[in-house]
Structure formats: C-alpha cells, structure tokens
Amino acid sequence: MDSLHYDVIVVGGGHAGCEAAHAAASMGLKTALIALTVHGIALMPCNPAIGGPGKGHVVREIDALGGLMAKVTDLTTIHVKKVNTGKGPAVQTLRAQVQRDRYSLTMREFLEKNPYLKLIQGEVEELLLDGEGKIKGVKTKYGSTLFAPAIVLATGTFLNGVIRIGELSYPAGRHGEFPARGLSESLRKIGLKLGRLNTCTPPRLDRRTVDFSKMEEQKSDEEPLCFSFEGTPRTYQGCSVFITRTTRKTCEIIKSSFHRSPLLYVFANSFPVRECPSLEDKVYRFPDKENHLIFLEPEGKDTNEVYAQGIFTSLPEEVQWQIVHSIPGLEKAHIIRPGYGIEYDFVLPTQLKASLECKNVPGLFLAGQINGTSGYEEAAGQGIIAGINAARYVQGKPPIVLGRNESYIG
C-alpha cells in the first residue's frame, strides 16, 4: 500500500518531533508523524512558557530556519518579558507565558495544513534495517509496518518511562500516558548504547487559593514584543507572573524527607537532566540556603491552574502539601495536580554525528530528550535540524551542520 511508504517518518509528537516533521514536509518530502496520541501534539508537560536566557535565541533561530515554535508562541502568548536587560544586547532575549492547551492545538493546526504531512496515532516498537544496515522502516504495536529511508526518533521521556512519587512508582511516559516499552530494546538490538535519566515537575495550584498580596508581581512588558520575525509585536495585560520564596520551614520539611525522595541524586539509579533540578536536590546541595525562588506562572486565560515553577519534586504527595503551605502566599493553596519525577531511557549522544544521524545506522536521526537534552526549545532546535537533515539524506544532499561559533543551536 502506498499509504505505508514515506520519505521520512518522525516518531514522537513533542516539540522536537513537530519541528522535524514540519521541516521535512516543508521541503516537499512525504512525511509521517507517529505519536502515541494525536491529542498530545506539542504538549507542554512542564512549564507553560517559551524562551528565556539562551532559549529565546534558539527559538529565534528555529524561526529563521522556517520552524514553527516562534509563530505558535506569538499566537498563544498571554505574558511576555525581555530578559537579561541588565546585560548587552547580544544576550537579551524574550520569555513568553503561553496558553498551554491553546499552544498544542495551534501547533496541530499548522501541521495539518501541510499537504505533505500525515499524522498517525500509534506506538513504534521496532526499527527495521535493510541488508546493508541502513534504516528502512518501523513496526507499530498495532501490527502495521511503515517504510521510509529516513527516520527521526523524538520520543521525549517515553522510552521505558517510570513515574516516581515518593514510594509510589508506575510505568508512564507522562502522567496519565502510557510509556513506549518496546523501542528501547529495538535500539539496543541495532547496536546503540542507552542510559537512564530523570527529571521532575512541580505541583499545579488553584490560583483562587493563593494569596498574591504576599508576592512580588511581574507584569508583562509595556513594550510591544513578539518572537517571530514575521510576527506582530503586541502588549499583554491581566496574566502576571508572581514571585515568592521558600523559607527555613520549607527546607526543614524537605531535609526530614530526603529518604523519601526516589530521585534525589545521591539515591537515584539514574542521572538528573541539566535543567530543572528538584527542590530537594537544591536543599541537599546548598544546605545553608533557605530562600529559593518560586515563580507562579498562569497556565492560560481560561483556567485557574497555575504552575509552581521551582517546586520540582518527586517527594510523596503529603510532603508536597507541607512544602507548599510553608511558602509565603501559599499557606492555604490547593494542589490540583501533585508534582512527580520521571525516569526514562536515552541514547548516549556520542553515537551521533553533528547532523544528528546515528554514526552506525545510516538514515536514523535522533532529536530532543532521547539525546539527553532537556527543555522545549532545545528539543525543537534539534528537531528542526534532524528534520532538515533527514530530508537532505533522502535527497542525496550533504547535511546542514550549525557550528557553535555561529548559532545557539550549534
């Protein structure tokens, strides 16, 4: 069947996968984007924000390369600030709060408008190689076989994902979503070495139970701003970010619960990612510091849910309630969703070329957290490079490689 044959197949519908699939399809190649659920396209499981120091530059570079992140951000922004304004213009950039659910829907709208791109809901369990060791296709859990000479894996935290909250643990790629359990073994079978990483998310709170009068308000900038070179600068009102800090009591609660943190770096069997260290890791590493910054970020205009940036944790739910109530302004806060930790497999990135193609498996490209990176922007940056180079591989053209001396993506 012709519907099973593509030029490029992208596995994973997160920020890396969306940019990879859009890039390949925009170059005129027949592309399939396979996601565990099409309702999770470009989901924002962590903070509802794009940009920040270093990250904002990556978003602008993605935009310059024809990517989608900046455009979708501009269409869903509710609060934006220019950061690093105390430093030179070269390091100044933007950070935007977006409507989390609207971001996902808007990204999907862009993808569905591309005539060369098809969305497929499914779980890839096996990679297929030809007689020369080149990639030739994938098999899904549902029994389908799809063929393509180039494949981009952008699986995020789903490879053998396990959620950990205190003593509780269960398989998941994200909270409420199944993990991808067969693909890791397939990667090992074709000769790739895998490791194990972990990261955490914070609890989400009900804004109606927060006392914002005890916090510092951070309003959106009065200057009209936008991310995309094609965007229209705007100002925003009514969705401020608020800043508070942990206390001595917070740190005492955490110190007395160290033994209940499954992902505290001295206990875990996996390594924490570079960004988003857990609050218990901060307290453990800096025992004399009591006032850690907490940012309350709105999840959208039409929801009371706020994101407690800085309370990243894998501690038990009852301990999370104690931590939250020890913080100024959060004494009566209601937790809508507790934070959690997640462990997942990744591929050691030394097995990749600078083009993001596997050194020993021609036609197989990796992007995002499967490479050990973290953050929406970094994932999207790798995704667009992997998508471009997968397309160029099929076209018989040399890859595009951005150097460290010429780009933040590089």
C-alpha positions as CSV (number, residue, x, y, z in Angstrom):
1,M,0.0,0.0,0.0
2,D,1.3,3.4,-1.0
3,S,0.0,4.9,2.3
4,L,2.6,2.8,4.2
5,H,5.6,4.2,2.2
6,Y,7.1,7.6,3.1
7,D,10.2,9.6,2.5
8,V,10.6,10.5,6.2
9,I,9.0,9.0,9.3
10,V,9.1,11.0,12.6
11,V,8.4,9.1,15.8
12,G,7.1,11.3,18.6
13,G,4.8,14.4,18.6
14,G,6.5,16.6,21.1
15,H,8.4,19.8,20.3
16,A,11.3,18.0,18.6
17,G,9.0,15.8,16.5
18,C,6.7,18.6,15.4
19,E,9.6,20.7,14.1
20,A,11.3,17.7,12.5
21,A,8.1,16.6,10.7
22,H,7.2,20.1,9.6
23,A,10.8,20.7,8.3
24,A,10.8,17.5,6.2
25,A,7.3,18.1,4.8
26,S,8.0,21.7,4.0
27,M,10.9,20.5,1.9
28,G,8.4,18.6,-0.2
29,L,9.0,15.1,1.2
30,K,6.2,12.8,2.0
31,T,6.3,12.7,5.8
32,A,4.5,10.7,8.6
33,L,4.4,11.9,12.2
34,I,3.6,9.0,14.5
35,A,2.5,10.0,18.0
36,L,1.2,7.9,20.9
37,T,-1.8,10.2,20.9
38,V,-2.6,12.9,18.4
39,H,-4.2,14.9,21.2
40,G,-0.8,15.2,22.8
41,I,0.9,17.1,19.9
42,A,3.3,19.7,21.2
43,L,2.0,19.2,24.7
44,M,3.7,21.3,27.5
45,P,4.0,18.9,30.4
46,C,6.3,21.2,32.2
47,N,6.2,25.0,32.4
48,P,3.7,26.9,30.2
49,A,6.5,29.2,28.8
50,I,8.8,29.5,25.8
51,G,12.1,31.3,25.8
52,G,14.4,32.8,28.5
53,P,18.2,33.2,28.6
54,G,19.8,31.2,25.8
55,K,16.5,29.5,25.0
56,G,15.0,32.6,23.4
57,H,17.9,32.8,21.0
58,V,17.2,29.1,20.0
59,V,13.5,30.0,19.3
60,R,14.6,32.8,17.0
61,E,17.0,30.6,15.2
62,I,14.2,28.0,14.7
63,D,12.1,30.8,13.2
64,A,14.9,31.8,10.9
65,L,15.1,28.2,9.7
66,G,11.4,28.2,8.9
67,G,10.3,26.4,12.0
68,L,7.0,26.8,13.9
69,M,7.8,27.4,17.6
70,A,8.1,31.2,17.4
71,K,4.9,31.5,15.3
72,V,2.9,29.3,17.6
73,T,4.2,31.2,20.7
74,D,3.2,34.5,19.3
75,L,-0.4,33.2,18.6
76,T,-0.8,31.9,22.2
77,T,1.1,34.4,24.4
78,I,-0.5,35.9,27.4
79,H,2.6,37.5,29.1
80,V,6.0,38.4,27.7
81,K,9.1,40.0,29.1
82,K,12.5,40.9,27.7
83,V,15.2,39.2,30.0
84,N,18.8,39.9,30.6
85,T,18.2,43.6,30.1
86,G,21.0,44.4,32.5
87,K,23.5,42.9,30.1
88,G,24.5,43.6,26.5
89,P,22.0,43.3,23.6
90,A,23.7,40.1,22.3
91,V,22.3,38.1,25.3
92,Q,19.0,39.9,25.7
93,T,16.0,37.8,24.7
94,L,12.3,37.1,25.4
95,R,10.4,34.8,27.7
96,A,6.7,34.3,27.0
97,Q,4.0,32.7,29.0
98,V,1.5,30.9,26.7
99,Q,-1.9,29.3,27.0
100,R,-0.8,25.7,27.4
101,D,-3.7,23.9,25.8
102,R,-4.1,26.5,23.0
103,Y,-0.4,26.1,22.1
104,S,-0.9,22.4,21.5
105,L,-4.0,22.9,19.3
106,T,-2.3,25.7,17.3
107,M,0.7,23.6,16.6
108,R,-1.5,20.8,15.4
109,E,-3.4,23.3,13.1
110,F,-0.1,24.3,11.4
111,L,0.9,20.6,10.9
112,E,-2.5,19.6,9.5
113,K,-2.3,22.4,6.9
114,N,0.9,20.9,5.4
115,P,-0.2,18.7,2.4
116,Y,3.0,16.6,2.6
117,L,2.5,15.6,6.2
118,K,0.2,12.9,7.7
119,L,-0.5,12.4,11.4
120,I,-0.7,8.8,12.7
121,Q,-1.6,7.7,16.1
122,G,0.4,4.6,17.2
123,E,3.3,3.2,19.1
124,V,6.5,2.2,17.3
125,E,8.0,-0.9,18.8
126,E,10.7,-1.9,16.3
127,L,13.1,-0.4,13.9
128,L,13.8,-2.2,10.6
129,L,17.1,-2.3,8.8
130,D,17.9,-3.5,5.3
131,G,20.7,-5.9,4.4
132,E,23.3,-3.1,4.5
133,G,22.4,-1.9,8.0
134,K,20.5,1.2,6.8
135,I,17.2,2.1,8.3
136,K,14.2,1.1,6.1
137,G,11.1,1.3,8.3
138,V,9.2,0.8,11.6
139,K,6.8,-1.7,13.1
140,T,4.0,-0.5,15.3
141,K,2.3,-2.1,18.3
142,Y,-0.9,-2.4,16.2
143,G,0.9,-4.6,13.7
144,S,1.5,-2.1,10.9
145,T,4.8,-1.7,9.0
146,L,5.7,1.7,7.6
147,F,8.6,2.2,5.3
148,A,11.0,5.2,4.8
149,P,14.7,5.6,4.0
150,A,15.0,8.2,6.8
151,I,13.5,8.1,10.3
152,V,13.7,10.7,13.1
153,L,13.2,9.5,16.7
154,A,12.0,12.2,19.0
155,T,10.5,10.1,21.8
156,G,10.9,12.5,24.8
157,T,10.5,10.9,28.2
158,F,8.5,7.9,26.9
159,L,11.3,5.3,26.4
160,N,10.6,2.9,29.3
161,G,9.3,5.8,31.3
162,V,8.5,5.3,35.0
163,I,6.8,7.9,37.2
164,R,8.0,8.2,40.8
165,I,6.2,10.0,43.6
166,G,7.8,9.0,47.0
167,E,7.4,5.3,47.4
168,L,4.9,5.1,44.5
169,S,6.1,4.1,41.0
170,Y,4.4,3.0,37.9
171,P,5.1,2.9,34.1
172,A,4.2,6.1,32.2
173,G,5.6,8.4,29.6
174,R,4.0,11.4,31.2
175,H,1.3,11.5,33.9
176,G,-1.7,9.7,32.5
177,E,0.0,8.4,29.4
178,F,1.4,5.0,28.5
179,P,5.2,4.6,28.0
180,A,6.9,3.2,24.9
181,R,8.3,-0.1,26.2
182,G,9.5,-2.0,23.1
183,L,11.5,0.7,21.3
184,S,14.4,0.7,23.8
185,E,15.1,-3.0,23.2
186,S,15.0,-2.4,19.5
187,L,17.6,0.3,19.8
188,R,19.8,-2.0,21.8
189,K,19.4,-4.7,19.1
190,I,20.7,-2.4,16.4
191,G,23.8,-1.7,18.5
192,L,23.0,1.6,20.3
193,K,24.0,2.1,23.9
194,L,21.4,3.5,26.2
195,G,21.5,5.3,29.6
196,R,18.9,6.4,32.2
197,L,17.9,10.0,33.0
198,N,15.4,11.6,35.3
199,T,13.6,14.9,35.7
200,C,10.8,16.3,37.8
201,T,7.7,18.5,37.5
202,P,6.2,20.8,40.2
203,P,2.6,20.7,41.6
204,R,0.0,22.8,39.9
205,L,-2.1,25.0,42.2
206,D,-5.5,26.6,42.2
207,R,-5.0,30.4,41.8
208,R,-8.2,31.1,43.8
209,T,-6.4,29.7,46.9
210,V,-3.2,31.8,46.5
211,D,-2.6,35.0,48.4
212,F,-0.8,37.0,45.8
213,S,-0.6,40.1,48.1
214,K,2.4,38.4,49.8
215,M,4.3,38.0,46.5
216,E,6.1,40.2,44.0
217,E,4.2,40.8,40.8
218,Q,5.9,40.6,37.5
219,K,3.8,42.2,34.8
220,S,4.2,41.8,31.1
221,D,6.5,44.4,29.5
222,E,4.8,47.7,28.3
223,E,6.9,47.5,25.1
224,P,5.2,45.6,22.2
225,L,7.1,42.3,21.7
226,C,7.0,39.1,19.6
227,F,9.2,36.1,18.9
228,S,8.8,35.5,15.2
229,F,10.5,37.6,12.5
230,E,7.1,37.5,10.8
231,G,5.1,38.3,13.9
232,T,3.3,41.5,15.0
233,P,4.6,42.9,18.3
234,R,1.9,43.2,21.0
235,T,1.5,44.1,24.6
236,Y,-0.4,41.9,27.1
237,Q,-2.3,42.6,30.3
238,G,-4.0,40.6,33.1
239,C,-1.8,37.5,33.3
240,S,1.1,38.4,35.6
241,V,3.7,36.1,37.0
242,F,4.2,36.2,40.8
243,I,7.4,35.6,42.7
244,T,7.8,34.1,46.2
245,R,10.5,32.2,48.1
246,T,10.9,29.1,50.2
247,T,11.5,29.5,53.9
248,R,13.5,27.8,56.7
249,K,10.5,25.7,57.5
250,T,10.3,24.6,53.8
251,C,13.9,23.4,53.9
252,E,13.4,21.6,57.3
253,I,10.4,19.7,55.8
254,I,12.5,18.7,52.8
255,K,15.6,17.7,54.9
256,S,13.4,15.5,57.1
257,S,12.1,13.8,53.9
258,F,15.3,13.2,52.0
259,H,15.0,9.5,52.5
260,R,11.6,9.6,50.7
261,S,12.8,11.2,47.5
262,P,13.4,8.5,44.9
263,L,15.2,10.8,42.5
264,L,17.5,12.6,44.9
265,Y,20.8,12.4,43.1
266,V,22.6,10.5,45.9
267,F,19.9,7.8,45.9
268,A,18.7,7.5,42.3
269,N,19.8,4.9,39.8
270,S,19.5,7.5,37.0
271,F,21.1,10.9,36.4
272,P,19.2,14.2,36.6
273,V,19.0,16.3,33.5
274,R,20.9,19.5,33.3
275,E,17.9,21.8,33.8
276,C,15.0,21.7,36.3
277,P,16.8,20.3,39.4
278,S,14.4,19.1,42.1
279,L,13.9,21.3,45.1
280,E,15.2,18.5,47.3
281,D,18.4,18.4,45.2
282,K,18.8,22.2,45.8
283,V,18.3,21.9,49.5
284,Y,20.7,18.9,49.7
285,R,23.4,20.6,47.6
286,F,23.1,24.0,49.3
287,P,22.1,23.2,52.9
288,D,22.7,26.8,54.1
289,K,20.5,28.5,51.6
290,E,16.9,28.9,52.7
291,N,15.2,31.2,50.2
292,H,14.9,29.5,46.8
293,L,12.9,31.4,44.2
294,I,9.4,30.2,43.3
295,F,7.6,31.6,40.3
296,L,3.8,31.2,39.9
297,E,3.0,31.1,36.2
298,P,-0.5,31.1,34.7
299,E,-1.4,28.1,32.6
300,G,-3.8,30.1,30.5
301,K,-6.6,32.7,30.4
302,D,-9.4,30.3,30.9
303,T,-8.1,28.2,33.8
304,N,-7.4,28.7,37.5
305,E,-4.4,26.4,37.3
306,V,-1.0,27.9,38.0
307,Y,2.4,26.3,37.6
308,A,4.6,26.5,40.7
309,Q,8.0,26.9,38.9
310,G,10.8,26.0,41.3
311,I,9.0,23.3,43.3
312,F,10.2,20.5,41.1
313,T,9.9,17.4,43.2
314,S,9.5,13.6,43.4
315,L,8.6,13.6,47.1
316,P,5.3,12.0,48.3
317,E,2.1,13.9,47.8
318,E,1.5,14.5,51.6
319,V,5.0,16.1,51.8
320,Q,4.3,18.3,48.8
321,W,1.3,19.7,50.7
322,Q,3.5,20.6,53.6
323,I,6.1,22.2,51.4
324,V,3.5,24.3,49.5
325,H,1.9,25.5,52.7
326,S,5.3,26.6,54.2
327,I,5.8,29.2,51.4
328,P,4.6,32.8,51.8
329,G,1.3,33.3,49.9
330,L,0.7,29.6,49.6
331,E,-0.3,28.9,53.2
332,K,-3.9,27.9,52.0
333,A,-3.1,26.8,48.5
334,H,-4.9,23.9,47.0
335,I,-2.9,21.4,44.9
336,I,-4.8,20.4,41.7
337,R,-2.1,18.1,40.5
338,P,0.9,16.9,42.5
339,G,4.4,17.1,41.1
340,Y,6.2,13.9,40.1
341,G,9.5,12.6,39.0
342,I,10.1,10.5,35.8
343,E,12.9,8.2,34.8
344,Y,13.4,7.3,31.1
345,D,15.9,5.8,28.7
346,F,18.1,7.9,26.4
347,V,20.7,7.2,23.7
348,L,24.3,8.2,24.5
349,P,24.8,11.1,22.2
350,T,28.4,10.3,21.4
351,Q,26.9,7.8,19.0
352,L,25.6,10.6,16.8
353,K,27.2,12.7,14.0
354,A,26.9,16.5,14.3
355,S,24.0,16.2,11.8
356,L,22.1,14.1,14.5
357,E,22.3,11.0,12.3
358,C,23.5,7.8,14.0
359,K,27.1,7.0,13.1
360,N,26.4,3.3,12.7
361,V,22.8,3.3,11.4
362,P,22.5,5.3,8.2
363,G,19.2,7.2,7.9
364,L,18.4,7.1,11.6
365,F,18.3,10.6,13.2
366,L,17.6,11.4,16.9
367,A,16.3,14.7,18.4
368,G,15.4,16.0,21.8
369,Q,15.3,14.3,25.1
370,I,16.3,10.9,23.6
371,N,19.7,12.5,23.1
372,G,19.9,13.6,26.8
373,T,18.9,17.2,26.3
374,S,16.1,18.9,28.1
375,G,13.8,21.9,27.5
376,Y,11.2,22.6,24.8
377,E,13.4,25.0,22.9
378,E,16.5,22.7,22.8
379,A,14.3,19.8,21.7
380,A,12.7,21.9,18.9
381,G,16.1,23.2,17.8
382,Q,17.4,19.6,17.5
383,G,14.1,18.6,15.9
384,I,14.3,21.1,13.0
385,I,18.0,20.2,12.3
386,A,17.2,16.5,12.4
387,G,14.2,17.0,10.1
388,I,16.1,19.1,7.6
389,N,19.0,16.6,7.5
390,A,16.7,13.6,7.3
391,A,15.2,15.2,4.2
392,R,18.5,16.1,2.7
393,Y,19.7,12.5,3.3
394,V,16.8,11.2,1.2
395,Q,17.5,13.8,-1.4
396,G,21.2,12.8,-1.5
397,K,22.4,16.2,-0.3
398,P,25.0,16.9,2.4
399,P,23.7,17.7,5.9
400,I,23.4,21.1,7.4
401,V,25.6,21.5,10.5
402,L,25.5,24.7,12.5
403,G,28.7,25.4,14.4
404,R,29.0,26.7,18.0
405,N,30.6,29.8,16.7
406,E,27.6,30.7,14.5
407,S,24.4,29.6,16.4
408,Y,23.0,28.8,19.8
409,I,21.5,25.6,18.3
410,G,25.1,24.5,17.3
